[in-house]
Amino acid sequence: MSPLALLALAAALVPAPAADTTYNGVTLPATVDVGGQSLVLNGVALRKKAVFKVYVAGLYLPARSGSASQILAADQPRHLVMQFLRDVDKGKMCEAWDEALKNNTPDAGAELKQQFATLCEWMEDIKKGEQFAFTYEPGTGTTVMVRGAAKGTIPGKAFADALWKAWIGPKPGPGEGFKRGLLGIQG
């Protein structure tokens, strides 16, 4: 087989990269790079509070998964971005983090509670069109980004798991439909 034919065959065997996704007016890239590893967009979801659209979130993983328990059990990179569709003050974000920890990690110890207090300290009032992003890297921890600026990194997988449970845990704050969206489950 000629080199040109081999190249054509190889190109046919490699799936084309998925397209960027636009959801509720927010476009999320098909992939993001975390520590030199490409993560794929697993799913997207809309956070609503009453009738108000609050934010669109996108969950990125090394490979797609519809299982929250498998995602949380794996010690692999993960990334979540929250693109805000309305202004939200810091206090509301801190209330949501506290509620998520209480509802999804009821046996949280003092260290984990302190880590969530640190997360709250890093929060800022957020405006429509701005983002929060959270990136977990094994051995490093979870880096918190506010409006594209790194606020810091909280070490440990236990913190990352407790944080991600806010969205895909047994009692996700934004609701079961939101969780299914991030897990890429229709319906």
WOUR-V903369 format. One record per residue. RES is the residue in one letter. D_CENTER is the distance of its C-alpha to the mean C-alpha in whole Angstrom. Layout:
RES_D_CENTER ; RES_D_CENTER
This chain:
M_45 ; S_45 ; P_42 ; L_41 ; A_41 ; L_39 ; L_36 ; A_36 ; L_36 ; A_33 ; A_31 ; A_31 ; L_30 ; V_27 ; P_24 ; A_24 ; P_20 ; A_18 ; A_18 ; D_16 ; T_15 ; T_16 ; Y_15 ; N_17 ; G_18 ; V_15 ; T_15 ; L_12 ; P_13 ; A_14 ; T_13 ; V_12 ; D_14 ; V_12 ; G_16 ; G_18 ; Q_16 ; S_15 ; L_11 ; V_11 ; L_10 ; N_9 ; G_9 ; V_9 ; A_10 ; L_12 ; R_13 ; K_17 ; K_19 ; A_22 ; V_23 ; F_21 ; K_18 ; V_15 ; Y_12 ; V_10 ; A_7 ; G_6 ; L_4 ; Y_6 ; L_9 ; P_12 ; A_14 ; R_13 ; S_13 ; G_14 ; S_14 ; A_12 ; S_15 ; Q_15 ; I_11 ; L_12 ; A_15 ; A_15 ; D_15 ; Q_13 ; P_11 ; R_7 ; H_5 ; L_2 ; V_5 ; M_7 ; Q_11 ; F_14 ; L_16 ; R_19 ; D_19 ; V_18 ; D_20 ; K_19 ; G_21 ; K_19 ; M_15 ; C_17 ; E_19 ; A_15 ; W_14 ; D_18 ; E_18 ; A_14 ; L_16 ; K_19 ; N_18 ; N_16 ; T_18 ; P_21 ; D_23 ; A_21 ; G_23 ; A_24 ; E_22 ; L_19 ; K_20 ; Q_21 ; Q_18 ; F_16 ; A_19 ; T_18 ; L_15 ; C_17 ; E_19 ; W_17 ; M_16 ; E_18 ; D_19 ; I_17 ; K_19 ; K_18 ; G_17 ; E_15 ; Q_12 ; F_10 ; A_7 ; F_6 ; T_7 ; Y_9 ; E_13 ; P_15 ; G_18 ; T_17 ; G_14 ; T_11 ; T_12 ; V_11 ; M_12 ; V_13 ; R_15 ; G_15 ; A_16 ; A_16 ; K_16 ; G_17 ; T_15 ; I_15 ; P_17 ; G_16 ; K_15 ; A_16 ; F_14 ; A_10 ; D_11 ; A_12 ; L_9 ; W_7 ; K_10 ; A_10 ; W_8 ; I_9 ; G_12 ; P_16 ; K_16 ; P_13 ; G_14 ; P_13 ; G_15 ; E_15 ; G_15 ; F_12 ; K_11 ; R_13 ; G_12 ; L_8 ; L_11 ; G_13 ; I_16 ; Q_18 ; G_20
